[in-house]
């Protein structure tokens, strides 16, 4: 029983850990010009800029470094070489409405909380790997865990080349498809 509890804790921590280190916080709301002809597929910031330039509703984002990565995979063997969590405007709007209606929480408070706790549930995450095999292993691992646990761990996942895109289950299938379409355009 203790072993199950420890494993469950580790799985929950892996999916919900959020770094809150303000010193290393790299939150951005600006649109970045990107050369749409040549996006470096190993640069998570360039990939996110491409997504924004293609019209995906990304508001704020946070790029992690090896010191504040919530999963402690950045730069580690087999881990990603870049990770960014982002807030999707559709998810943000939905959460603001829910929290205001059901809990009477003001909009600015909801927005502040979302920016303190970036994660897949607030929009998505872009994980960039050194190679396609490592990206595929991570995609398969997260997909398996999400499938086995279901519920709050359900999410959309797309892996193309060395990029693994994770999206909130709060997005509609149509909204998630838009991200997938832009990801496929990027890598082809």
N, C-alpha and C positions, 0 to 999 in steps of 0.2 A: 504494500500500500504506500509506503514512504517513497519507494522508487517511482511509482506512478505520479505521486504528488510532485516530486522533484522534476520529473520529465514534463509534466503539464506546466509547471512554473516556468521552466526554461523555454518552452514553446510560446507561452503567453508573453514572456519577456522579449523574446526574439521579435514578435510581431508588434508589440505595443511600446517598446522602449523608445523614449524620446529624450534626446539630449536637450538640456536646458541651460547650456553654458553660454551666457550672453557675450562673453569675451570673444568666443569663436564664432558667434552667430553671423552668418552671411545671408541675411534675408534681403531679397531684392524685389522691387516692383516695377523696375524700368524695362522698357522694351529695348532689346539689343539688336543692332543691325548685324546681320549674319550673311556671309556669302553663301547664298542658297546653292551655288554650284559645287562648293567644296566645304562640307561640314566634316570636321574631324570626328569620326565615330568613337574616339576615345576621350572626348572632351564633353563632359556632362553639361557644362554651361552652354556650350555651342549647340548641343542637341536641344536643350530647353529653349534657347533663343529661336532655333528653327521651328519648333512647335508653336511658339508664340507668333512668329512671323507668318505661319500658315493659318493663323486665326483660331488656334485652340484656346479655350477660355482659362488660361492659367493666370492667376492674379499674383500671389506672392510665392516665393520659393526659398528654400534653404539648401545650400550646398554644404556637405559635411567634409571634415578632414579626419585624419587618422586618430586625433585626440577626442573628437566628439561624435564619432559615428555610433549611433545607438545599437547597432548590431555587432560592432567590433569586427567587421569583415574588411573594412577599407584598407587596401594595401597588404592584407594578410594572404598567405598562400591559398590560391583557389578563390579568393574573395574578389570583390569588385575593386576597380581602380578609381571609380568615381561614383558618387551617390548624391542625388538631390531629391528632396521631397517638395511637393508643390500643392498649392491650394487651387482647386478647380472652382470657378465662379458659380457653376450650377450646384455643386455640393454645398458651397458656402451659403448660397441663397436658401437652399432647402433646410440647412441646419439653423439658419437665423430664424426662418419661419416657424420651425418646430419648437425651438427653444423659447421663442416669444409667445407662441400660442399655448404650449403645454406647461411651461415653467415660468413665464413672465420675465424672462431674462432679456435685458436690453441688447440691441443689435451690436453696439460697440463692445460690450462685454464678451459676446459670442465671438466677434472677430478677434479680439485680443487673445482669447483662449486658444483659438485655432492657430494663431501665430506663435504661441508659446509651445504648442504641442503639434508640430508638423508630423505628418505620417500619411500612410496610404489612405486611411479612412477619411481624410480631409480633401482628398483629390487624387494624389498618386505619388509614385516614386519612379525615378529613372536610375537604374543601376547599370553601370558600364564596366565591362570586363576586358581583360587583356586579350581574350580569345573567345571564340564561339563555344567551345566545349565547357568552359567554366560558366558561361552564361546559361547554357542548357542545363547544367547540373543544378544551378540555383533555381531556375525556373521549375524543374522537375521536383526538387525538394519542397519548395514553397507550395506548389500545386498539390502535392501529395498531402502535406500537412493540412492545408486548407480544406481539401476534400474529406479528410478523415475527421476533422474537427467541425467543419461546417459553420453555420450560424455567423457569429461575429467575425470569423476568420475568412469568410467568403470574399473573394475579390476577383477582378479581371486580371489576367496575366498574358502578356505577349512577349515572345522572345524572337528577335530577328538579329542574325549575326551575333555580335558581341553585346547587344543591348537587351536588357530585360526591363520592360515597362509594366509596372503594377498600378492598377487603378481601383478606386473605391467602388464598393458594391452599391453605393448611393447613386452612381451614374446610371442612366438608363442604358439598355443595350445599344441604342442608336448613338448616344453620346460616346460610349466606349468605342464603338466602331469607327468614329471619327478619329480618335487617337490612333487606333490600329492602322487606319488608312494612311495617316501622315507618317507613322513610323515606317510602314512599308515603302512609301515614296522616298523617304530619307535614305534607306539602305540600298535601294535599287538604282 
